[in-house]
Amino acid sequence: MSVTDTAWSGLVPVEDTALYVTDTGGDGVPVVYCNGQFATLGYWKHVVEELGSGFRHINFDERARGKQSQRSSDYSFEACVRDVDAVLEARGVTGPVLIVGWSYGAFVAAHWASRNPERCIGAVPVDGAQPHDWLDDAMEIRIRKLFKRLRPVTAILRPTGLTPKLSAAQQAECNIELGRISLARNLGPVLDAITVPTRYVLASGASFGSKGDEQELIRASLDQVVERNPNIEVFAKVASNHDLILKKDFKAVAGAVREVADLGGAID
């Protein structure tokens, strides 16, 4: 494990782009955070503060997200998984890390943990990475309409970094790709292959763009995963909805991180 004593922030070149990265440094347990699909590293503020200096917090804005991360020709899910490796390499982290992800980032965290057991202390997926066949032709149409309708608002907010530098069509394609990745036949084997301690934190109720009990039905798909894989448990199901969980229930997320760090042997 590489130890960097001082905090650092800046752009890290990755393939045809550059990602804005922050690293608190220190000799604490290294934690790498994976953001929501169109979110920024600022969403993790309360979790980072709750965990404190006993951890080394490595965070980054994905391609074309935030104010500083640059555009790319590749916004695929696989590019996001590769970016985790690129950021860790750039920060000189050679030992195992604890990976945490919310929403879209939960899928990235689960895939990375499944593929890299020797490099992973454990994982904390937050209200994401649930194997469910929620994508169909009607949902694809609904997703495209949603992002097209949001286009004027996202354009206004783009200079602030609150919305991504992707077009409405690109955002829709990213969301549709996630639907394919979520299919039980695709995500189930990924979760079944996880061999490191993994603790889910689940929200309650709906999320932006969802209707009725859609989110709760998706969350229920984890029951079978937990039955099949003893390494995976639900640490907590909290009152906050999907969109507010990191803001209102950050203590539960931090608690899951601490438990995984302990189970993974990272805390003496």
N, C-alpha and C positions, 0 to 999 in steps of 0.2 A: 504494500500500500504506500503510495506517495503521500508525503505530508507537506503541505504548503502552509507556512505559518501565517501569512498575511492574506487578507481578503483581496479578491481580484474581480474585476468586471471588464468586459470588452468583447470584441468581435472575434469569432473563431472561424477561419476559412473551412468550408466543407463542400467538397465537389464543386458545383458551379455557383455556390452561394456563400453566405457568411451568417453565422448565428450569434445573437447576443447572449452571452453567458455570464452568470454571476457565480462566484465560489467564495464561501466564507472562510475557507482555509481551516487550519488547525488539525489536531490529531484525533478528533472525534470520529465516530462511525460515519463513513461517507454515505450520504443519501442523495440520490439523483431523482429529480421530480419531472414528471411528464404531464404536460398541460392538456386541458380540454382542446377539442378540435380547432376552435378559433379563439382560444383564450390566451392569456399571457402569464408570465411568471409571477406577476403581482398577486394572482389569485392565491398563492401559497403563503402569503405574508403571515397570516395568523398561525398557521401550522409551524412555520419556521421559528417564529417567536416563542411558541409554546414549547417546542423541543429544545431550543436554546443552544448553548455553546458545547454541549456534550456530543453534538453531531456536526459533521462537515456538510453543509448544504450546497449542493451543486444544482443550479437551475438554469434554464435557457428558454428563450422564445424560439419556437419552431420557424421553419421557412416562411417568410412573408408575414409573420405575426409580430405584433408589437411595433415600436417605433424604429428599431434599429436592425432587426434581422432582415436580410435581403431576399429579393425574389429569386425563384429557381425555375428550371424547366421541369422539375419533378416534385409533385406534391403527393406522391403515393404514400400509402401506409408503410411500405417497405423502406422508403426513404426516411420516414420518421424513426423506424427501428434502427437503421444505420446511424442516424444522427446521435443516438445515445452513445454508441461506440465512439463516434468521432469526438464528441464532447469529453468523454472520459479520457480518451487518448491525449487530447489537447491539454487537459489539466493534469496529465501525468499520473492518473489513478490506475495502478496496476493490480491492486488487490480487489477482493470482493466488495460489492456495494449493495446497499439496500435500495430497491427501486419502488417508487411510489407514483401512482398515476390516477388522475381524476377523469371520468367520462371517457373521451377518446384516448386520453393518456393511460387509462386503466388497461385498455387493449394493448397498447405499446408495452406497458410494464409486464403484463402477463406473457406476451410473446417473448420479450427479452429474457424474462426469468426462465421460461420453458426451454429456451435455446441455449442459455448460458448458466447451467447450474453450478459450475465450478467458479464462476465469477460473481455469483449472487448470494448474498446473505439471506435474502427473502424478499417478498413483495407485498405491497399494500395497494390493491386496486380499490378505488373509491367510486362507487356507483357507476360501474362500467364493467366491460368484459364478462357479460352474461350471454351464454349461448342460446339464442332464440331466433326463430325464423320470422322476424318482423318485417322484412323487406319483401314486397311483392310488386307487381306492375302498378297497382294503384298507389302504393307508397312512393314509388319513384316519381310518379306524376305530382304527388303532393309535395315532395321535397323540392322539385324544380320550381313549382309555383311559389313555394314559401320564399326561397332565396331570390327569386325574381321580384317578388313583392317587397322584399327588404332592401333591394338595391339602392334606392335613394337615401335611406337612413345610413347604410353601411358606408356609402360614399362620403357622406358628411362627416362621419366619425373617423374615417380612415386616417387623417393626419394626426389624430390623438393617439393612435396605436390601439384603440379599443376594438377596432374591427380590422380584419386582415387585409392584406394587399391583393388578395385573390379576387377575381371576378365572381359575379353571382353564379355563373355556370361552373366555374372551378370549385366553388364552395359546395354546390349541389353534388358534383361528381365525387368529391371527398366524402360526403355524407352517404351517398349511395354505395361507394366502395366499402364503407364501414358496415353497411347493412349486409353485404356479401360476406365480409369477414366474421360477422356476428352469427351467421347461420350455424345451427347446432352441428352440422356435419363438418364445418370448418373449424369452429372455435373449440368444440368439445375435445377433440384429440390434443389440442394445444394445452388446455387446462389439465387434462388427464396426465400429461407428461411432466407436469411441474413436480419437482422433487425437493423444493426448498419451502420453508415455512411461509405460508401465504394467508393473509388475513384481510377479508373484505370489510369495508364499511359501506353500508347501504343507506340511501336516503329513503324518504317516503313521498308518496303522492306523485304529482306530474312534473314534467320539465317543459321548457320552452319548446313549442311546436308539437307536444304530445297531446293526446285527448283521453279523457276518461281514465280508465284503469290500465292503459297501455303499459306504463312504466312498471306498475306492480306485477303485471303478468310476466314481463321480461325478468324482473328481479327473482321471481319464483323459480325460474329455470336453474338457479344456482343450487337448489335443494339436491338435485340429482348429482351435480358435480361434487358437492360436499360428501355425499354418500359414497361416491366412487374413489375419491382421493383423500386419504387421511392427512395430507399436508395442507389442505385447504379448509378454512373455517370462516364463518361469518363472525367477525369480532363484535360488530354492533350494527343495529338498524336504528337510525336516529330520526328525530321528528322533522328535520329540515328537508325541503324538497331538493331535487337534483341541482338546481341552479344556485342554491344558497348554502349547500352543505359545508363548503370550505370556509365560509364566513361565520356560520352560526354553530357548527358542530366540529370545529377544528380540534377541540380537545379529544374527541373520540378518534379522529384521524391520528393525532399525535400518540394517543394511547396504543393504537394498533402498531404504529411504527416502533414504539418501545418494546412491545411484546415480541414482535418479529426479530428485533435486534437481539433480544435476550434469547429467544429460541434458536436463533442462528449462531449463537456463541460469540456475538460481537460485543456484549457487555459482560464484564467480569462480575 
